[in-house]
Amino acid sequence: MTLVSGWGRFPVVDSELLRPRSFEAVGEAVVTGSVARGNGRAYGDAAIGAARTIAMTGFDRVRSFDPVTGRIRLEAGVLLSDLIDTFGPRGFLPFVVPGTRFVSVGGAIAADVHGKNHHCEGGFGRYVDSILLRTGQGETIEASREQNSDAFFATVGGMGLTGVILEATMRLRPVETGWIRERVISASDLDAAMRALDAGDSATYSVAWIDCAARGSDLGRSLIYLGEHARTGEIADGAGAFPAGKNPGLAVPVDLPSMTLNRYSIRAFNELYYRMGARRAGASHVVSLYPYFFPLDSISDWNRIYGRRGFLQHQCVIPELGARAVLGEILDRVARRGDASFLAVLKKLGQGDGILSFPLPGYTLALDFPVKGDILNFLDEIDRLVVAAGGRLYLAKDARQSRATFEAGYPALRRFNAIRKSLDPAGTIRSKLSQRLFDEV
């Protein structure tokens, strides 16, 4: 047995970790209590098998690529970083990327990851045409919107519980350059931030960083980043059409002491970050796609900042109607608590495509908290605000929500469970997350 965790490093549990090298070996590895795992960037327990975890990063080959249409067929273990670095210079990028490029294609499908463009272009699954799926009952099926459609829409956002994704066929976006034309907007409070995001609906990319230490009249003060793909004529002479991809230049070599992140250090960091960002507000700037989409990827093992006990990310989505009051209450409680997140992000979302896809039309707020003190009780209180507002939590970031919170947020759960049972009648595919939220007890 091996100690396995998600990116948040909580919980840490025993699971037999296997690294098969062929699809036949994957089939042999699927036993009761098994689930597939990509690159381990799900924050909680979604990619940890109840008994056996099947690591898929060894399946990293591209099967075919059409440079005219951008259609690509590839194995599930291919990382988005590999796609970007290989096909970006050829004029193609993924339509949707999350906040890190170090996720696998299979993991991106299973979580139906969303990016800064969900409000206008949807999630990762929207650009997947078909999936090769190994089900819990031993069949390998091709699933698409037309063929085995129930399996397809249950797999997109289904957190690996419909089977092991072996391959996928998807579409890439044609681009002229690997640069982003960015405009920064400084918002003095939450109302201004939400107005700026609403006004930015026509932008392809939009996201807000929120100062969670700010209180009173400054509550929710933010920096909003709007972005468009830069054209060839907009980049600096000599810059090159595609920026060089960089490996993380910095690293966190050890677990930092828990006292490193406290109300004083976070407040100081947030004040400095806000002031520096506000200086850039107004005019457009052309920046590399790497810092725009993946700011934390420049720091290797940044999750160690939170110490050896790990951290929890709480990401919720609140329907648009009434979102201002709920978001304000959450931010006020976080600020008063004193250990506010320095990685707080607010975005707008549209409708999700998978049966259990997280997005719904509204606002999503993501907050990080070190695992200490009464944080679990505090997040239970926040969950109640989310549920009362008709919202829900993102399963790819979750490590602790209750079954009641989950069931209240996902009304299509009964349909998902029926499809899951049809693909896996014996209940072979089980993760720690499914034990906690789905499976019969």
Secondary structure, 3 states (H helix, E strand, C coil): CEEECCCCCCCCEEEEEECCCCHHHHHHHCCCCEEEECCCCCCCCCCCECCEEEECCCCCCEEEEECCCCEEEEECCCEHHHHHHHHHHHCEEECCCCCCCCCEHHHHHHCCCCCCCHHHHCCHHHHEEEEEEECCCCCEEEEECCCCHHHHHHHCCCCCCCCEEEEEEEEEEECCCCEEEEEEEEECCHHHHHHHHHHHHHCCEEEEEECCCCCHHHCCCEEEEEEEECCHHHCCCCCCCCCCCCCCCEECCCCCCHHHCCHHHHHHHHHHHHHHHHHCECCEEEEEHHHHHCHHHHEECHHHHHCCCCEEEEEEEEECCCHHHHHHHHHHHHHHHCCCCCCCEEEEECCCCCCCCCCCCEEEEEEEEECCCCHHHHHHHHHHHHHHCCCEECCCCCCCCCHHHHHHHCCCHHHHHHHHHHHCCCCCECEHHHHHHCCCC
